[in-house]
Amino acid sequence: MCNYDPASPDACCYPETMEQWNQPTSRPGGLPVGPVVPGPIPPPILRKRPVSGRYRSSGAPWILELRVDVDRTRPMNRVSGDFYQVSGATVSYFGSFVVSSPTVSVSTTTVTITGTGSYSYGTSYPVMQVVISRTTIFQPMANATLTFFSTGGAKGATYVCAFESIYFRSVQLEQDNEQGVTPFSSYNTGSLPAGGAARTLSVAGAYAEAGVEMVAAGTTDTIPTAEAGTNLKWSDSELHASMVKHFSLWHDIPQWKAWLFHAYEHENPGLLGIMFDQQGKQRQGAATFYKGLGGATAQKQRLQLFAAVHELGHTFNLLHSFGKSDAVPAVANRPNALSWMNYPHLYPPGGEPAFWNAFGFIFDDPEVVHLRHAYRNAIIMGGNNFTVGSALEALQNEQAFAQPLMDQSGLKLALEAPASFLFGEPVVVEIKLKATDLSGRMAHAQLHPSLGYVRIGIRKPNGQVVAYEPLIEHCDFSPPVKLDASRPTVYESAYIGFGKGGFYFDQPGFYHLRATYRAPDGSEIVSDTLTLRVRSPHAAADEEVADLFFGNEQGTLLSLLGSDADELRAGNDAFDLVIDKHGKHKLAVYARLVRGINAGRAFKTITADKKLTVRKPEADQSARLLTAVADASEAGVGVDNITLNQSFRALIKAYRTAGKEKNAKDTRDRMVDTFTKKGLKPAVLQQITAEADAALEE
């Protein structure tokens, strides 16, 4: 028995058969060499079966799931496998391997595959040979016999694996829908002009074509809209809570099980879909939103299929075609890919019309390789965190943020922020995109980094260059807008102090920031460098408050603008202590902002026995805290303009929830007056006034 290397000869669990022993070889050690060499096969009387598919061994101490991919539909010319270690009554995942360029030899009786693999674990036997007898269509599939060898030809362990399925992976898919939403069923790809053969595709059918079996979980649930809160719009935390409650197969462990929720509307306007599950074990849940998708026309049915397959692709740890460089390890972006994982409106050769006309309703080849052969933890739902093993690691250099050699985009990107921040102060930057060609340029109005169009690189005081990675990434399908003389600029405010990489501004000194923006035509717009300073604390109170802000729970709360989640209780306690003990400190405004925004909305909690409890909005507390935010901001020691705008609108909503209409109207007038005094441009002030009126009428 071998505890460390399933390829070792000590790991061999099966006696060799005479058939194995007598297989022809081309050099000592039994390793055929050379290119694919079809043998002289006479015209067959009966057609032989392809050998590709999934095989599995049995017994102890090792179980091997083997995937052979050399013929059948769209072969990727690979062999891969996952080892599981049997110990008593338990079976544990051990590691994975993949052979990317094997040599395949075909005779009248056998298919022999050889090659050197890459492994997720150390091994002295990296070379493998798979032998499969060819059978006719009237015979069952034969076993696959895999033998490992050292690079010198020494023989290692042998595994006999029974044929299991023509599919390389099998996933249980549970689909639930919101009350009143009719979930997507299928779409005929020939209904509208498209590339590829016309066929009727369901979500399961789309994955079957990639070699992945989607098995219906056998249960569905209709989820009350009330679980979306008083605004009837789903937040990421509400989606996660409903997944835990309604996904009957859910466990916070790696498993081949996924949840697709057909909902009506996300709180982010224009969002058509999201892989929202980036809490705990990630990538188990996705949702699509029918406010933008709903309808029975061919265009709507096509979009429903696309959104569902796209979002589930993220649960398999597939990134956007234009964002593959965000993978860990990074690979080249493929913006021209005709893939489920692209955005039609970002297709460089001609945008959405050109994409649909050429799209064959498939994943591209590297994505198919990932779906069939990625290391188990890099793909299984609940395995590696999103992006890890998916094909933004910390940048090793600044090339990704270098100025282009030529820029004729007609757009200019800028970052703005205060020149300095207190140690521990939440770093918020304002992102501006402006048309320099006022005759008109198309642009994405959604500039928050969580939506993928904008990336921000940060050079720390110690010289390390990292990329800001938001805690949760959203998929945005809203159409581009035209920036011209009537609307030359779009703005966004983003808290970038905390994300997947933890706290990014965690040491005093000078930081240099640069952003990139991807335009609808594929142009990469790069901002000038923004320099800001994080000041060292000068007093004991400064250090104490900074300590109360530096905590993963606090960073998460700042990113989410509050939460009642029990796992974030320590963060809420820290913010309450800031308010109670250091209420006059400059950073207290951020604690009040987080607690005030959260208090003003309902919050759902799933109990240990999976029961839903709802905490109603605490309007009076929200109004008290947000009024203090407005007071501090007007005094010049508060939040940025965009966040202040959001705070005012939340304050108006809190007063309306409490039934205090006069206070709500007075706050609306105060909001408009406050921004008028700031000397903003008429167009910007007009937009703010419209937002204030909308908040009053909501």
Buried (B, 14 or more C-beta within 10 A) or exposed (E): EBEEBBBBBBBBBBEEEEBBEEBEEBEEBBBBEEEEBEEEEEEEEEEBBBBBBBBBBEEEBBBBBBBBBBBBEBBBBBBBBBBBBBEEEEEEBBBBBBBBEBBBBBBEEBBBBBBBBEBBEEBBBBBBBBBBBBBEEEEEBBBBBBBBBBEEEEBBBBBBBBBBBBBBBEBBBBBBBBEEBEBBEBBEBEBBEBBBEEEEBBBBBBBBBBBBBBEEBEEEBEBEBEBBBEEEBBBBBBBBBBBBBBBBBBEEEBBBBBBBBBBBBBBBEBBBBBBBBBBEBBBBBBBBBBBBBBEEEBEBBBBBBBBBBBBBBBBBBBBBBBBBBBBBEBBEBBBBBBBBBBBBBBBBEEBBEBBBBBBBBBBBEBBBBBBBBBBBBBBBBBBBBBBBBBBBBEBEEEEBBEBEEEBEBBBBBBBEBEEEBBBBBBBBBBBBBBBEBEEBBBBBBBBBBBBBBBBBBBBBBEEEBBBBBBBBBBBBBBEBBEBBEEBBBBBBBBBBBBBBBEBBBBEBEEBBBBBBBBBBBBBBBBBEBBEBBBEEBEEEBBBBBBEBBBBBBBBBBBBBBBBBBEEBEEBBBBBEBBBEEBEEBBBBBBBBBBBBBBBBBBBBBBEEEEEBEEEEBBBBBBBBBBBBBBEBBBEEBBBBBBBBBBBBBBBBBBBBBBEBEEBBBEBBEBBBEBBEEEEBEEEBBEBBBEBBEEBBEE
